[in-house]
Amino acid sequence: MEYALLPASEAIANAKLLSGTSKAQVQSWEPTVADIEGLESNLSQVPSLVEEGPGPARHIDDPHRYLRQYIAIEQGGKQRIYINAFCASQGSDPNEWRKHLVLALDGGTCFWQALYDPSTQKFSDLRINGVG
């Protein structure tokens, strides 16, 4: 499938969601081509992540099957890339997902998020949407 690096304005507009708290300051930064290539080449790590939380452990089998949105965020001096992934293009404009963050409350494994640390080339904080 494909991916899109979303503009910094999406990080600012969705700061509360991306930080997980209303108090944390979220800023954007400009990832290099090497940062994105590193993320893409390390996507094979995602199936080994297990979602933390109540209920049965869930994971993502094949992250390449999803459309992926990347937002470069900086929080507490740490640069991360937020990954928002989903099964298919949403909405009437098939390219809208390349410009704006796609949000869904449910959808199960069709919607997941994680963080990528370009300095360590590791993924963390897997979250999978609930089943509506």
C-alpha positions in Angstrom: 0.0 0.0 0.0 1.0 3.6 0.3 2.0 6.3 2.8 1.8 10.0 3.1 3.8 12.5 5.3 1.2 14.9 6.6 2.0 18.6 6.9 3.0 20.2 10.2 -0.4 21.8 10.5 -1.9 18.4 11.1 0.4 17.9 14.2 -0.7 21.3 15.6 -4.4 20.7 14.8 -4.4 17.2 16.5 -1.9 17.9 19.3 -4.1 16.6 22.1 -4.8 13.3 20.2 -1.1 12.8 19.3 0.2 13.5 22.8 -2.3 11.4 24.6 -2.8 14.3 27.1 -4.1 17.8 26.9 -1.1 19.2 29.0 1.8 18.0 26.8 3.2 20.4 24.2 3.4 18.9 20.8 5.5 20.5 18.1 6.3 19.3 14.6 9.7 18.8 12.9 10.9 18.0 9.4 11.9 14.4 9.0 14.6 13.6 6.4 14.1 11.2 3.6 16.4 8.8 5.5 14.0 9.0 8.5 11.0 8.0 6.4 13.0 5.3 4.6 14.1 3.9 8.0 10.6 3.8 9.2 9.4 2.0 6.0 12.3 -0.5 6.1 11.6 -1.3 9.7 7.8 -1.8 9.4 8.5 -5.5 9.8 8.8 -4.8 13.5 5.2 -3.9 13.9 3.8 -7.5 14.0 6.0 -8.2 17.1 4.3 -5.3 19.0 1.4 -6.2 21.2 -1.2 -3.6 22.2 -1.1 -2.8 25.9 -4.4 -2.6 27.7 -7.4 -4.5 29.0 -8.7 -7.4 27.0 -7.0 -10.0 24.8 -3.6 -9.0 23.3 -4.0 -7.8 19.8 -1.4 -7.1 17.1 -1.1 -6.2 13.4 -0.1 -9.0 11.1 1.0 -7.1 8.0 1.4 -3.3 8.3 2.2 -3.0 4.6 -1.5 -3.8 3.8 -2.6 -0.5 5.2 -2.6 3.1 4.0 -0.3 4.9 6.4 -0.1 8.5 7.5 3.0 9.9 9.1 3.2 13.0 11.3 6.5 14.1 12.7 6.0 15.2 16.3 8.4 16.4 19.0 7.4 16.1 22.6 9.6 16.6 25.6 12.6 17.1 23.3 12.1 13.7 21.7 11.5 13.4 17.9 9.0 10.7 16.9 6.9 9.9 13.9 3.3 9.1 14.7 1.8 6.5 12.4 -1.9 6.4 11.7 -2.9 3.4 9.6 -6.2 2.3 8.1 -7.6 -0.3 5.7 -8.9 1.9 2.8 -9.2 5.4 1.7 -12.0 7.2 3.6 -14.4 9.8 2.2 -15.4 10.9 -1.3 -12.0 12.3 -2.2 -9.6 9.4 -2.7 -6.6 11.6 -2.0 -8.0 13.5 1.1 -6.1 11.1 3.4 -2.8 12.4 2.0 -3.6 15.9 3.4 -5.6 15.4 6.6 -5.5 12.9 9.5 -8.1 10.1 9.2 -9.9 9.5 12.5 -12.2 6.7 13.4 -13.6 5.7 16.8 -14.1 2.1 16.0 -13.1 -0.3 13.2 -11.0 -2.8 15.1 -7.8 -3.8 13.3 -8.7 -1.7 10.3 -7.4 1.3 12.3 -4.2 1.4 14.3 -1.6 3.8 15.5 2.0 3.6 16.7 5.1 5.7 17.3 8.4 5.4 15.6 11.7 6.7 17.0 14.1 7.6 14.1 17.1 7.7 16.5 16.7 4.0 17.6 14.7 2.8 14.6 12.1 1.2 16.9 8.4 1.2 17.1 6.3 1.6 20.3 2.9 2.4 21.7 0.7 0.3 19.4 -2.9 1.2 19.7 -5.7 -0.6 17.8 -9.2 0.8 17.5 -12.0 -0.9 19.3 -14.7 -2.9 17.6 -17.9 -0.9 17.2 
